[in-house]
Amino acid sequence: MKVTRSAFSEQCFYRSAVAANRSGFGASLFFPPLFKAVLAGFFLWLLIHPLLRGWIYSGEIWHPTLLDLSLFILCVSASLWLLMAFV
């Protein structure tokens, strides 16, 4: 029995999909770590933002929107670092 190219590629795809599901890697294909970092960073930002709101919107350092966005980017970066270090 001769194995055709498409049957071989389907068999390889099936094996890789089964291995990905067993290792837990398949879940990260649908919910990548960057989305996890953005979600965790958003909750971190929700904790920090009210504490710094008066200082951010006073305008003495930077434009408030830029400072708010920078704070969010720092929170996402910190949560990505925490995900890589501990998960």
C-alpha positions as a Markdown table, in Angstrom:
| # | Residue | x | y | z |
|---|---|---|---|---|
| 1 | Met | 0.0 | 0.0 | 0.0 |
| 2 | Lys | 1.4 | 3.3 | -1.1 |
| 3 | Val | 0.9 | 6.3 | 1.2 |
| 4 | Thr | 0.0 | 9.4 | -0.7 |
| 5 | Arg | 1.5 | 12.8 | 0.2 |
| 6 | Ser | -1.8 | 14.2 | 1.5 |
| 7 | Ala | -2.5 | 11.2 | 3.7 |
| 8 | Phe | 1.0 | 11.5 | 5.1 |
| 9 | Ser | 0.6 | 15.2 | 5.8 |
| 10 | Glu | -2.8 | 14.6 | 7.5 |
| 11 | Gln | -1.3 | 11.9 | 9.7 |
| 12 | Cys | 1.6 | 14.2 | 10.7 |
| 13 | Phe | -0.9 | 17.0 | 11.4 |
| 14 | Tyr | -3.0 | 14.7 | 13.5 |
| 15 | Arg | 0.0 | 13.5 | 15.5 |
| 16 | Ser | 1.2 | 17.0 | 16.2 |
| 17 | Ala | -2.3 | 18.1 | 17.2 |
| 18 | Val | -2.5 | 15.2 | 19.7 |
| 19 | Ala | 0.9 | 15.9 | 21.1 |
| 20 | Ala | 0.1 | 19.6 | 21.4 |
| 21 | Asn | -3.1 | 18.9 | 23.3 |
| 22 | Arg | -1.3 | 16.5 | 25.7 |
| 23 | Ser | 1.5 | 19.0 | 26.4 |
| 24 | Gly | -0.8 | 21.9 | 27.0 |
| 25 | Phe | 0.8 | 23.7 | 24.1 |
| 26 | Gly | -2.4 | 23.6 | 22.0 |
| 27 | Ala | -4.2 | 25.9 | 24.4 |
| 28 | Ser | -1.6 | 28.6 | 23.8 |
| 29 | Leu | -2.3 | 28.4 | 20.1 |
| 30 | Phe | -5.8 | 29.7 | 20.8 |
| 31 | Phe | -4.9 | 32.0 | 23.7 |
| 32 | Pro | -1.3 | 33.1 | 23.2 |
| 33 | Pro | 0.9 | 34.3 | 26.2 |
| 34 | Leu | 0.8 | 37.9 | 24.9 |
| 35 | Phe | -3.0 | 38.0 | 25.4 |
| 36 | Lys | -2.5 | 36.6 | 28.9 |
| 37 | Ala | 0.1 | 39.3 | 29.6 |
| 38 | Val | -2.3 | 42.0 | 28.3 |
| 39 | Leu | -5.1 | 40.7 | 30.5 |
| 40 | Ala | -2.9 | 40.4 | 33.6 |
| 41 | Gly | -1.4 | 43.8 | 32.8 |
| 42 | Phe | -4.8 | 45.3 | 32.6 |
| 43 | Phe | -5.8 | 44.1 | 36.1 |
| 44 | Leu | -2.4 | 45.3 | 37.4 |
| 45 | Trp | -3.1 | 48.7 | 35.8 |
| 46 | Leu | -6.6 | 48.7 | 37.4 |
| 47 | Leu | -4.9 | 48.3 | 40.8 |
| 48 | Ile | -2.2 | 51.0 | 40.2 |
| 49 | His | -4.1 | 53.6 | 38.3 |
| 50 | Pro | -6.4 | 54.9 | 41.0 |
| 51 | Leu | -3.4 | 55.3 | 43.3 |
| 52 | Leu | -1.6 | 57.5 | 40.8 |
| 53 | Arg | -4.6 | 59.2 | 39.2 |
| 54 | Gly | -4.1 | 62.6 | 40.9 |
| 55 | Trp | -0.4 | 62.7 | 39.9 |
| 56 | Ile | -1.1 | 61.6 | 36.4 |
| 57 | Tyr | -3.8 | 64.1 | 35.7 |
| 58 | Ser | -2.0 | 67.0 | 37.3 |
| 59 | Gly | 0.1 | 67.4 | 34.1 |
| 60 | Glu | 3.3 | 68.2 | 36.0 |
| 61 | Ile | 5.3 | 65.4 | 34.5 |
| 62 | Trp | 3.9 | 64.5 | 31.1 |
| 63 | His | 0.7 | 64.7 | 29.1 |
| 64 | Pro | -1.8 | 62.7 | 31.1 |
| 65 | Thr | -2.8 | 60.4 | 28.2 |
| 66 | Leu | 0.9 | 59.6 | 27.5 |
| 67 | Leu | 1.6 | 58.9 | 31.1 |
| 68 | Asp | -1.5 | 56.7 | 31.4 |
| 69 | Leu | -0.5 | 54.7 | 28.3 |
| 70 | Ser | 3.1 | 54.4 | 29.5 |
| 71 | Leu | 1.9 | 53.1 | 32.8 |
| 72 | Phe | -0.3 | 50.5 | 31.0 |
| 73 | Ile | 2.7 | 49.4 | 28.9 |
| 74 | Leu | 4.8 | 49.0 | 32.0 |
| 75 | Cys | 2.1 | 46.9 | 33.6 |
| 76 | Val | 1.8 | 44.7 | 30.6 |
| 77 | Ser | 5.6 | 44.3 | 30.4 |
| 78 | Ala | 5.8 | 43.4 | 34.1 |
| 79 | Ser | 3.0 | 40.9 | 33.8 |
| 80 | Leu | 4.7 | 39.3 | 30.8 |
| 81 | Trp | 7.9 | 39.1 | 32.8 |
| 82 | Leu | 6.0 | 37.5 | 35.7 |
| 83 | Leu | 4.4 | 35.0 | 33.4 |
| 84 | Met | 7.7 | 34.0 | 31.9 |
| 85 | Ala | 9.4 | 33.7 | 35.2 |
| 86 | Phe | 6.8 | 31.9 | 37.2 |
| 87 | Val | 4.4 | 30.0 | 34.9 |
